[in-house]
């Protein structure tokens, strides 16, 4: 699978996260990805986004490494004629361009789509924008999380609202970019023609509101912060603490599963009857979790895990990353490489197995 796109040449005129993640995805599938960084400002700004635990002298940060392994990096000043001719020569032979330049900047640097199309008629041009290409406002993940509703729903009523702990709008937009590029490749195979795709951070955020959007659009329900809880299902996302202080999250998604849970925890016939329907469990969630917590608090984790596993009830520990990256599947997702002579690690962009029959 690593060489499926070995004949593909990608020019990445993108920085920060969404565009580079799309380039990284193609690189993992074997594409030659040439990342162009601005020599005037020291390259991609994320090189400097270092956690206090990092070596300040390194030329890259962990943030940068998360989206830029497996690429050829060149530093150019596109306002310099010699450097501009270098990028034009690369684009003329490339299959894909990924760009997050704003319109006025792209036109000034002469790397906007109309100009690039004149150089390479068959180019697949993937343009990342904040809102739309004609809108000059910049795009920041934090702002997008707030503007598209995520922050209003995240956190808890007691603890206050919170942003998501990863730049999720960027990650989602990166997925949209990949899908648009793959559609461009299919189109090119069928017709021989190039294509232009425009991916909006804002629209990417909106597209992923999924059931929360439909809850509002169909029922005028405006969700408030619920922590880990699910607005439509209970106990789903509810957390109980065991006798030995392990945090266990429950994922009971059906009435049948709840019946199994009730019998496993010996809740009794009356409680099983009271909460036998999901709609009752959602409405009377606080009452329900009181009973569940009281029962689980008397059991140690190993005993509870064994009982829930036998009953095939979805559950898991609330794990931090030190636990996550001891699991075999997570370990399989790690890429260890060297960037500019410095060791780096990241998780794979490609999370699927693919075989050609």
matplotlib code that plots the C-alpha trace (Angstrom):
import matplotlib.pyplot as plt

x = [0.0, 2.9, 3.6, 0.1, 0.6, 4.3, 3.9, 2.1, 3.9, 2.4, 3.4, 2.4, 2.0, 0.4, 1.3, 0.0, -2.2, -5.1, -3.1, 0.0, -2.1, -3.5, 0.0, 1.2, -1.7, -0.6, 3.0, 2.2, 0.6, 3.8, 3.4, 6.4, 5.3, 7.4, 6.7, 7.5, 8.2, 8.7, 12.4, 11.7, 10.0, 11.9, 9.4, 6.1, 5.1, 4.4, 8.2, 8.1, 5.0, 7.0, 5.8, 7.9, 9.2, 10.8, 14.4, 14.2, 17.2, 15.6, 14.6, 11.3, 8.6, 6.5, 3.5, 5.4, 6.4, 2.8, 2.0, 5.3, 7.2, 8.0, 8.2, 10.9, 11.2, 12.5, 12.8, 11.9, 11.1, 8.4, 8.9, 12.4, 12.4, 14.9, 12.9, 9.7, 11.0, 11.9, 8.3, 6.9, 9.1, 8.0, 4.3, 4.6, 5.5, 3.3, 0.0, -1.4, -1.0, -2.3, -2.5, -3.8, -2.7, -5.4, -6.6, -4.7, -1.5, -1.8, -2.4, 0.5, 2.8, 1.4, 0.5, -3.3, -5.3, -5.9, -2.1, -1.2, -3.7, -2.0, 1.3, -0.3, -3.7, -4.0, -3.2, -5.4, -5.6, -6.8, -7.4, -8.0, -9.9, -11.2, -14.7, -14.7, -11.9, -13.2, -13.5, -10.3, -10.7, -8.0, -8.9, -7.9, -9.1, -10.0, -12.2, -13.8, -14.6, -16.3, -18.1, -19.4, -20.9, -18.4, -17.2, -20.8, -21.4, -18.1, -17.1, -19.6, -22.2, -20.4, -16.8, -17.7, -17.2, -14.0, -12.4, -11.6, -8.0, -6.9, -7.3, -10.3, -11.6, -8.2, -8.2, -11.7, -10.8, -7.7, -10.0, -12.1, -9.0, -7.9, -11.4, -11.4, -7.9, -8.9, -12.0, -9.7, -7.5, -10.6, -11.7, -8.3, -8.2, -11.6, -11.3, -7.6, -8.7, -7.4, -9.7, -10.1, -11.4, -12.1, -12.3, -13.7, -12.6, -16.0, -18.0, -15.9, -16.8, -20.5, -20.5, -19.3, -22.0, -24.0, -26.7, -26.3, -27.2, -30.2, -31.3, -31.5, -32.8, -35.6, -36.4, -35.0, -32.9, -29.8, -27.3, -25.5, -22.2, -22.6, -19.1, -18.8, -22.6, -24.7, -27.8, -29.9, -28.6, -28.1, -26.0, -23.7, -20.7, -21.7, -18.6, -18.6, -15.8, -14.8, -13.8, -10.1, -10.7, -10.6, -12.8, -15.0, -17.0, -20.2, -21.4, -24.8, -26.6, -29.7, -32.5, -31.2, -27.7, -29.2, -31.1, -27.8, -26.1, -28.9, -28.8, -25.0, -24.9, -28.0, -30.0, -33.2, -36.5, -38.0, -35.1, -34.9, -38.6, -38.2, -35.4, -36.1, -36.7, -33.9, -36.3, -36.8, -33.1, -32.3, -34.9, -34.0, -30.3, -29.1, -31.3, -30.0, -26.3, -26.8, -27.8, -25.1, -22.4, -23.4, -23.2, -19.9, -18.2, -18.4, -16.6, -12.9, -12.0, -10.9, -14.1, -16.3, -14.4, -14.7, -18.5, -19.1, -16.9, -18.8, -22.1, -20.7, -21.6, -19.5, -17.2, -13.7, -11.2, -10.7, -7.1, -4.5, -1.9, 0.6, -1.9, -3.2, 0.3, 0.9, -1.9, -1.0, -3.3, -2.0, 1.6, 0.9, -0.1, 3.2, 5.7, 9.2, 11.3, 14.1, 13.4, 16.5, 18.6, 16.3, 14.2, 10.5, 7.4, 3.8, 0.7, -0.3, -2.8, -3.8, -5.9, -7.2, -5.9, -6.1, -5.5, -5.6, -7.3]
y = [0.0, 2.3, 2.6, 2.8, 6.5, 6.2, 8.0, 11.0, 14.3, 16.7, 20.3, 21.5, 25.3, 24.9, 25.4, 24.8, 21.6, 21.0, 21.2, 19.5, 16.6, 16.1, 16.1, 13.7, 11.3, 11.2, 10.7, 7.7, 6.1, 6.6, 10.0, 12.3, 15.3, 18.5, 21.0, 24.6, 26.7, 30.5, 31.2, 34.8, 33.7, 30.6, 28.2, 26.8, 28.6, 25.4, 24.8, 27.2, 25.9, 24.0, 22.6, 23.7, 20.1, 20.4, 21.5, 25.1, 24.7, 22.1, 23.3, 21.5, 21.0, 18.0, 19.9, 20.3, 16.6, 15.5, 16.6, 16.7, 13.5, 11.8, 15.0, 16.8, 20.3, 23.2, 26.8, 29.4, 33.1, 33.2, 37.0, 36.2, 35.5, 32.6, 30.9, 31.6, 29.9, 26.9, 26.5, 27.0, 24.2, 21.9, 22.7, 22.1, 18.5, 17.9, 16.2, 17.9, 21.3, 21.9, 25.5, 27.5, 30.9, 33.6, 35.0, 38.3, 36.6, 33.8, 36.4, 38.5, 35.5, 34.2, 30.8, 31.2, 28.6, 30.5, 31.1, 27.5, 26.1, 28.0, 26.3, 22.8, 22.2, 18.8, 19.9, 18.9, 22.1, 21.7, 25.1, 25.4, 28.6, 29.9, 30.7, 31.2, 32.1, 35.7, 36.2, 37.8, 36.7, 34.3, 30.9, 29.7, 26.4, 28.0, 30.6, 28.0, 25.8, 28.7, 29.9, 26.5, 25.7, 23.2, 25.2, 26.0, 22.2, 21.2, 21.1, 20.8, 23.1, 23.1, 23.5, 25.8, 25.5, 24.2, 23.9, 20.4, 19.4, 18.9, 21.3, 19.2, 21.6, 21.5, 17.7, 17.5, 19.9, 17.9, 14.9, 17.0, 18.0, 14.4, 13.4, 16.2, 15.3, 11.6, 12.7, 14.8, 11.7, 9.7, 12.5, 12.7, 8.9, 9.0, 12.2, 13.2, 16.6, 18.5, 20.0, 22.6, 21.9, 24.5, 23.3, 25.6, 25.3, 26.8, 24.4, 21.5, 22.3, 22.6, 19.3, 17.4, 18.6, 15.6, 14.5, 17.7, 19.7, 17.6, 17.8, 21.6, 21.6, 19.2, 19.9, 23.4, 21.8, 23.9, 21.6, 22.8, 21.4, 17.8, 16.6, 13.0, 12.5, 11.8, 13.9, 11.1, 7.9, 6.9, 5.6, 6.4, 8.5, 8.3, 7.7, 5.6, 5.2, 1.7, 0.8, 1.1, 4.6, 3.6, 5.7, 3.6, 5.0, 3.2, 2.9, 1.4, 2.1, 0.0, -1.2, -4.8, -3.7, -1.9, -4.9, -6.9, -4.1, -4.1, -7.8, -7.8, -5.2, -6.7, -3.5, -5.3, -5.8, -2.5, -0.4, -2.5, -1.8, 1.9, 2.5, -0.2, 2.4, 4.7, 7.7, 7.2, 6.8, 10.1, 12.1, 10.6, 10.4, 11.8, 9.4, 6.5, 7.3, 7.6, 3.9, 2.9, 4.8, 3.4, -0.2, 0.3, 2.0, -1.3, -3.3, -3.1, -2.5, -6.0, -7.6, -5.0, -5.4, -9.1, -8.9, -6.3, -8.3, -11.5, -9.7, -8.0, -4.5, -1.7, 0.0, 1.2, 2.9, 6.6, 6.3, 9.0, 8.8, 6.9, 4.1, 4.5, 4.0, 0.7, -1.0, -3.0, -1.2, 2.2, 1.1, 0.0, 3.6, 5.1, 6.4, 7.0, 9.0, 11.6, 15.2, 17.4, 15.0, 15.0, 12.0, 12.5, 10.5, 10.9, 8.9, 7.7, 9.6, 6.4, 4.4, 1.7, -1.5, -1.7, -4.7, -5.0, -8.2]
z = [0.0, 0.6, -3.1, -4.6, -5.5, -6.3, -9.7, -8.2, -7.7, -5.3, -4.7, -1.2, -1.0, 2.4, 6.1, 9.6, 9.6, 7.2, 3.9, 5.3, 6.7, 3.2, 1.8, 4.5, 3.6, 0.0, 1.0, 3.1, 0.1, -1.9, -3.6, -4.0, -1.9, -2.3, 0.5, -0.3, 2.7, 2.8, 3.2, 4.4, 7.6, 8.5, 6.9, 8.2, 11.3, 13.1, 13.3, 16.2, 17.9, 20.6, 23.8, 26.8, 27.1, 23.6, 22.8, 21.7, 19.5, 17.2, 13.7, 14.0, 16.6, 17.4, 16.0, 12.7, 12.7, 13.1, 9.5, 7.6, 7.7, 4.4, 2.4, 0.4, 1.8, -0.1, 1.1, -1.6, -1.8, -4.4, -4.9, -6.1, -9.8, -9.7, -6.9, -8.7, -11.8, -9.7, -8.4, -11.9, -13.2, -10.5, -11.0, -14.8, -14.1, -11.1, -10.7, -7.7, -6.0, -2.4, -1.5, 1.4, 0.1, 0.4, -2.9, -2.9, -1.8, -4.4, -7.1, -6.0, -5.9, -9.2, -7.8, -8.0, -9.9, -13.2, -13.4, -12.5, -15.0, -17.8, -16.8, -16.4, -17.9, -16.2, -12.7, -9.8, -7.7, -4.1, -2.5, 1.2, 2.3, 5.6, 4.6, 0.8, -1.6, -2.0, 1.7, 3.0, 6.6, 7.8, 9.2, 12.7, 14.1, 17.5, 15.8, 13.6, 16.6, 18.2, 15.0, 13.9, 17.3, 18.8, 21.7, 22.7, 23.1, 24.5, 28.2, 31.0, 32.5, 35.8, 34.5, 31.6, 27.9, 26.3, 22.9, 21.5, 22.5, 18.9, 15.9, 14.8, 12.2, 10.5, 10.7, 9.2, 6.4, 5.7, 5.2, 2.8, 0.9, 0.5, -0.7, -3.2, -4.5, -4.9, -6.8, -9.0, -9.7, -10.6, -13.0, -14.5, -15.1, -16.8, -18.9, -18.8, -17.5, -14.5, -11.8, -9.1, -5.6, -2.9, 0.7, 3.3, 7.0, 8.0, 5.8, 6.9, 10.5, 9.6, 7.7, 10.7, 13.1, 12.0, 14.5, 16.5, 13.4, 12.7, 16.4, 15.9, 12.3, 12.9, 16.6, 17.3, 20.0, 20.9, 22.7, 25.8, 27.2, 28.3, 28.8, 27.6, 27.5, 24.4, 24.0, 22.6, 24.3, 28.0, 29.6, 26.7, 27.7, 31.4, 33.6, 36.7, 39.3, 40.6, 44.1, 43.1, 41.5, 37.8, 35.5, 33.3, 30.5, 29.4, 25.8, 26.2, 22.9, 23.0, 25.4, 25.0, 26.1, 29.1, 30.1, 30.1, 32.1, 34.7, 35.2, 35.3, 38.0, 39.8, 39.6, 40.4, 38.5, 39.6, 38.2, 35.1, 34.5, 35.3, 32.9, 30.3, 27.5, 26.2, 26.3, 30.0, 30.6, 28.8, 30.6, 34.1, 33.4, 36.8, 38.7, 36.6, 37.0, 40.8, 40.9, 38.5, 40.4, 43.7, 42.4, 40.5, 43.5, 45.3, 42.6, 41.6, 38.0, 37.1, 38.4, 36.7, 33.4, 33.5, 34.1, 31.4, 28.9, 29.5, 29.0, 25.8, 27.1, 25.5, 28.0, 28.3, 30.7, 30.3, 29.0, 28.7, 25.9, 28.0, 28.1, 24.5, 23.0, 24.8, 22.8, 19.7, 17.3, 18.5, 18.2, 14.6, 13.8, 14.9, 12.2, 13.5, 11.0, 10.8, 9.7, 9.1, 11.1, 14.1, 15.3, 14.9, 15.6, 14.4, 13.9, 10.5, 8.4, 6.6, 9.0, 6.6, 5.1, 1.3, -1.0, -4.7, -5.8]

ax = plt.figure().add_subplot(projection="3d")
ax.plot(x, y, z, "-o")
ax.set_aspect("equal")
plt.show()
